[in-house]
Amino acid sequence: MRAAHLHNRLLAVALLVAALPACNMLTPGPEGPSSPEAEAWEATTDLTSDYGGYDFTDEEVAFGDAELMKIEAEESSVEVADADSSIEPESFALRILWGQLRGNREAETVLDWSGSISVSAGAVAVLRTIAFERPADHLLRRDSRQTLAFVSHTRPHFDGLLLVVRDSSDPEATLTFDTSTFSRSWSIRELRDIDAVIAVDDVGNAVSLEAIQIDPTCPVGAVRGHWVQREGERGIFRGLWLSALGRPLGHIRGHFGITPEGRRVWFGKIIRDDGRVIGLARGQWGPSEDPEQPGGRFAGHWMAREGELGGSVAGHYVPARRGEDRVGGFFQARWRTQCDATEPLPQPDAQPGS
């Protein structure tokens, strides 16, 4: 792509943005929602049109959805900026969440996740806490740029952190998540591309990790929210549209299901924080084949407002528990902009991972 055209594409995206969960399967259901609690917007959507019935009209702030505002309130900037949170060429962002990812109102046991995250080389810093309930959940004073410690307890929900990992030249460098409930190490090399959920026990506790490569020349970011499965009909999802470093840019809302031909499809609409539309998204989803990863995966593309292909979005989900047909479930993903026309993106009709 010529430099001038690339610059114009980036400028257009920047203006759009800156102005700005226990079954893995759904059974085929009716084209429209049948639940008496279904919201009005669901009645206008489908599983067969190009973008599921969504259009490029603007919306209310956060779609007028109170649950989206609750999700956004979980993301908190750290009170004191970390000296190692500056972004360097080898840095990458890492979102790590732990606990009852999809929510569990019946959970009775409080789990102690207090512990530390450390790297054997390089540095790690905190950009945001996620769903910490202060003052009980909090960061501890740091004595090393390679280790951060925290106090965290969960019961029906989860906690998490958004980190910046500053890589080093050591090819054997590792990051270790060491807590009272779960511990594991990963090489920095494998962690740079991680997109996974790891089951911790048989009552729903898990750890979710999502890494994002930070490219100052091409917008990238994160998506996180609810993935609500409803038995016998289409499911819905809602979430935050964030920069890689956690700045709120807008929201996404959509639906998923199985077509009469048996394809698992999803569709969504992305808006800025003021309600103006950023784009429309579509793709496919499917249950995980990895016994260590509960839930499943989804992938697809998003189309920018001006009608050009915006980029890709892909991640993992854990569906809502049975009986929870409005709120619950969990998904976490990363989005990126197509800044190079020759770069391959997930096809909307391709199974995730294919």
C-alpha positions in Angstrom: 0.0 0.0 0.0 1.4 3.4 -0.9 2.5 5.5 2.1 0.0 8.4 1.4 -2.9 6.0 1.1 -1.9 4.3 4.3 -1.6 7.6 6.1 -5.1 8.6 4.9 -6.5 5.2 6.1 -4.9 5.6 9.5 -6.1 9.2 9.8 -9.6 8.1 9.0 -9.5 5.3 11.6 -7.9 7.6 14.2 -10.7 10.2 13.7 -13.4 7.5 14.1 -11.8 6.2 17.3 -10.3 9.3 18.8 -13.5 11.3 18.3 -15.0 8.9 19.8 -21.1 -17.8 29.7 -22.4 -24.4 30.6 -22.9 -25.9 27.4 -20.7 -25.2 24.5 -23.5 -25.6 21.9 -26.5 -23.6 20.8 -29.3 -25.6 19.2 -30.8 -24.1 16.0 -33.7 -21.8 17.0 -36.1 -19.4 15.4 -34.9 -16.4 13.4 -36.3 -14.0 15.9 -36.1 -14.0 19.7 -39.1 -15.6 21.4 -38.4 -14.7 25.0 -40.9 -12.1 26.4 -37.8 -10.4 27.9 -36.2 -9.9 24.5 -35.3 -6.3 23.8 -36.7 -4.4 20.8 -33.4 -4.2 19.0 -33.3 -8.1 18.8 -36.5 -8.2 16.8 -34.8 -6.3 14.0 -31.9 -8.7 13.7 -31.4 -12.0 11.9 -28.9 -14.7 11.1 -29.0 -14.6 7.3 -28.4 -11.1 6.0 -24.9 -9.7 5.4 -24.6 -8.0 8.7 -27.4 -9.6 10.7 -29.8 -6.7 10.3 -27.5 -4.0 11.7 -27.0 -0.7 9.8 -24.8 2.4 10.0 -27.2 4.6 12.0 -26.0 6.1 15.2 -27.2 4.9 18.6 -27.7 6.1 22.2 -24.6 6.2 24.3 -23.7 2.6 25.2 -26.8 1.5 23.2 -28.8 2.7 26.3 -27.7 -0.6 27.9 -27.1 -0.3 31.7 -25.2 -3.5 31.7 -22.6 -2.0 29.4 -22.0 0.8 31.8 -21.5 -1.7 34.6 -18.8 -3.5 32.6 -17.1 -0.2 31.8 -17.1 0.7 35.5 -15.0 -2.4 36.2 -12.0 -0.9 34.3 -10.0 1.4 36.6 -6.8 3.2 35.9 -4.1 2.7 38.6 -3.9 5.6 41.0 -0.2 6.1 40.6 1.3 5.7 37.1 3.9 2.9 36.9 7.3 4.1 35.8 7.7 1.0 33.7 4.4 1.4 31.8 5.9 3.4 28.9 5.6 1.7 25.6 8.8 0.6 23.8 9.2 -1.3 20.5 9.3 -4.7 22.2 6.5 -4.0 24.7 3.1 -5.7 24.5 -0.2 -5.5 26.5 -1.5 -8.4 28.4 -5.0 -8.7 29.9 -5.2 -11.4 32.5 -8.4 -12.1 34.4 -9.1 -14.8 37.1 -12.1 -16.2 38.9 -15.7 -16.9 37.8 -15.4 -15.5 34.4 -18.9 -16.1 33.3 -20.4 -15.3 36.7 -21.8 -17.7 39.2 -24.5 -16.3 41.6 -24.5 -19.7 43.5 -20.8 -19.6 44.3 -20.4 -19.9 48.1 -16.6 -20.2 48.4 -14.4 -17.1 48.5 -11.2 -17.9 46.6 -7.9 -16.2 47.6 -6.0 -15.3 44.4 -3.4 -13.1 46.3 0.0 -13.5 44.8 2.3 -12.0 42.2 3.1 -11.7 38.5 6.8 -11.6 37.7 9.1 -11.8 34.7 12.6 -13.3 34.7 13.9 -10.6 32.4 12.6 -7.3 31.1 9.9 -5.6 33.2 6.2 -5.7 33.9 3.9 -2.8 34.8 0.3 -2.3 35.6 -2.0 0.0 33.5 -5.4 -0.9 34.9 -7.1 -3.0 37.6 -10.2 -4.8 36.4 -13.2 -5.5 38.8 -11.0 -5.0 41.9 -13.2 -4.3 44.9 -11.3 -1.9 46.9 -10.0 -1.7 49.6 -10.1 -5.5 50.0 -8.5 -6.1 46.5 -5.5 -3.9 45.9 -2.0 -3.7 44.5 1.0 -4.0 46.9 3.9 -1.7 47.0 6.5 -2.6 44.4 10.2 -3.3 45.2 11.2 -4.5 41.8 10.4 -3.6 38.2 10.2 -7.4 37.4 7.6 -8.3 40.1 4.2 -6.9 41.1 2.2 -8.3 44.0 -1.5 -8.0 44.7 -4.3 -9.0 47.1 -7.4 -10.5 45.3 -10.4 -12.5 46.4 -13.3 -13.6 44.2 -16.6 -15.5 44.7 -19.3 -14.9 42.1 -17.2 -12.8 39.7 -13.6 -12.2 38.7 -10.6 -9.8 39.1 -7.9 -8.9 36.6 -5.1 -6.7 35.5 -4.1 -5.0 32.3 -0.3 -5.1 32.1 2.5 -3.9 29.9 5.3 -6.5 29.5 8.6 -5.0 28.4 10.5 -7.8 26.6 14.2 -8.3 26.8 16.8 -9.9 24.6 16.8 -13.1 26.7 15.2 -15.8 24.5 14.5 -17.9 27.7 12.6 -15.1 29.5 9.4 -16.2 31.3 6.4 -14.6 33.0 5.0 -16.4 36.0 1.5 -15.9 37.5 1.8 -17.2 41.0 -1.3 -17.1 43.3 -2.8 -19.0 46.2 -5.2 -20.7 43.8 -3.4 -21.2 40.5 0.2 -20.9 39.3 1.8 -21.2 35.9 4.7 -19.9 33.8 4.9 -19.1 30.1 7.8 -18.1 28.0 7.6 -14.5 26.9 7.8 -15.7 23.3 4.6 -17.8 23.6 2.9 -15.2 25.7 3.2 -12.5 23.0 0.4 -14.1 21.0 -1.6 -15.8 23.7 -5.4 -15.9 23.5 -6.7 -18.6 25.9 -8.9 -19.6 28.8 -7.5 -22.1 31.3 -9.9 -24.0 33.6 -8.8 -24.0 37.2 -11.4 -26.2 38.9 -14.8 -27.9 38.1 -17.0 -25.2 39.6 -16.2 -22.5 36.9 -13.1 -20.7 38.0 -10.7 -20.0 35.2 -7.9 -17.7 34.0 -8.2 -15.7 30.8 -5.2 -14.3 29.0 -5.1 -12.0 25.9 -2.0 -10.4 24.5 -2.0 -7.5 22.1 1.1 -6.4 20.1 1.3 -2.7 20.2 1.8 -1.0 16.9 1.9 2.8 16.9 1.4 2.9 13.2 -1.7 0.7 13.0 -4.6 0.9 15.5 -5.2 -2.3 17.6 -7.2 -2.9 20.8 -9.2 -5.2 23.1 -12.9 -6.2 23.4 -14.4 -7.6 26.6 -17.9 -8.3 27.9 -20.8 -10.7 28.3 -21.6 -13.7 26.1 -25.1 -14.8 26.9 -26.3 -18.2 25.7 -30.1 -18.7 25.7 -31.3 -22.2 25.2 -33.4 -22.8 22.0 -32.8 -19.4 20.5 -30.2 -16.9 19.5 -27.7 -15.6 22.0 -26.5 -12.1 22.6 -23.2 -10.4 23.5 -22.3 -6.9 24.7 -18.9 -5.4 25.5 -16.4 -2.7 25.6 -14.3 -1.5 22.6 -11.0 -0.5 24.0 -7.5 0.6 22.9 -4.7 -1.8 23.5 -3.7 0.2 26.6 -7.2 0.2 28.0 -8.6 3.6 27.0 -12.4 3.3 26.4 -13.2 4.0 22.8 -16.8 2.7 22.5 -19.0 -0.4 22.8 -20.1 -3.4 20.8 -23.4 -5.3 20.9 -24.7 -8.2 18.8 -26.1 -11.7 18.6 -25.0 -15.2 17.6 -26.7 -18.4 16.6 -26.9 -21.3 14.2 -28.4 -20.9 10.7 -30.8 -23.4 9.1 -27.8 -24.7 7.2 -25.9 -25.4 10.4 -23.4 -22.5 10.3 -22.5 -20.9 13.7 -22.5 -17.1 12.9 -22.3 -13.9 14.9 -23.0 -10.3 14.0 -22.4 -7.0 15.9 -22.5 -3.3 15.8 -19.6 -1.1 17.1 -20.2 2.5 18.3 -18.0 5.2 19.8 -18.5 6.4 23.3 -20.8 9.1 22.1 -23.0 6.7 20.2 -21.8 7.3 16.7 -21.2 4.2 14.7 -17.7 2.9 14.1 -18.6 -0.2 12.0 -20.4 -3.5 11.6 -18.9 -6.9 12.4 -19.6 -10.5 11.4 -17.9 -13.9 11.7 -18.2 -17.4 13.0 -17.9 -19.0 16.4 -17.5 -22.6 17.7 -16.9 -24.7 20.8 -13.3 -25.3 21.9 -11.7 -28.7 21.0 -9.1 -28.1 23.6 -10.0 -29.9 26.9 -8.1 -27.3 28.9 -10.0 -24.4 27.4 -13.7 -24.1 28.4 -16.2 -22.4 26.1 -15.0 -21.7 22.6 -13.6 -19.2 20.1 -14.9 -16.7 17.6 -13.4 -14.7 14.7 -14.4 -12.4 11.9 -14.0 -9.0 10.5 -15.4 -5.5 11.0 -16.5 -3.1 8.3 -15.7 0.6 8.8 -18.4 3.2 8.5 -17.2 4.5 5.1 -17.8 1.0 3.7 -14.2 -0.1 3.6 -12.9 -3.2 5.4 -11.9 -2.0 8.8 -10.0 -5.0 10.1 -10.4 -8.2 12.2 -11.7 -9.2 15.6 -11.1 -12.6 17.2 -11.0 -14.1 20.7 -12.5 -16.6 23.2 -15.8 -16.9 25.1 -17.3 -18.8 28.0 -21.1 -18.9 27.7 -23.5 -17.9 30.4 -24.9 -20.5 32.7 -28.2 -22.2 32.0 -31.1 -20.0 33.0 -29.3 -16.7 32.7 -30.7 -15.4 29.5 -30.0 -11.6 29.9 -26.7 -11.1 31.7 -23.7 -13.4 32.2 -21.1 -15.2 30.2 -17.7 -13.8 29.2 -15.7 -13.0 26.2 -12.4 -11.4 25.6 -10.9 -10.6 22.2 -8.5 -8.3 20.3 -9.3 -6.2 17.3 -7.0 -4.8 14.7 -7.1 -2.5 11.8 -6.2 -3.6 8.3 -3.4 -1.2 7.5 -1.9 -3.4 4.8 -4.3 -4.4 2.0 -2.2 -7.5 1.4 -2.5 -8.8 5.0 -4.8 -11.8 5.3 -7.8 -11.4 7.6 -10.2 -14.0 9.0 -13.0 -14.8 6.5 -16.5 -14.3 7.8 -17.5 -17.9 6.8 -14.4 -19.6 8.1 -14.5 -21.6 11.4 -12.3 -20.0 14.1 -8.8 -21.3 13.9 -9.1 -22.3 10.3 
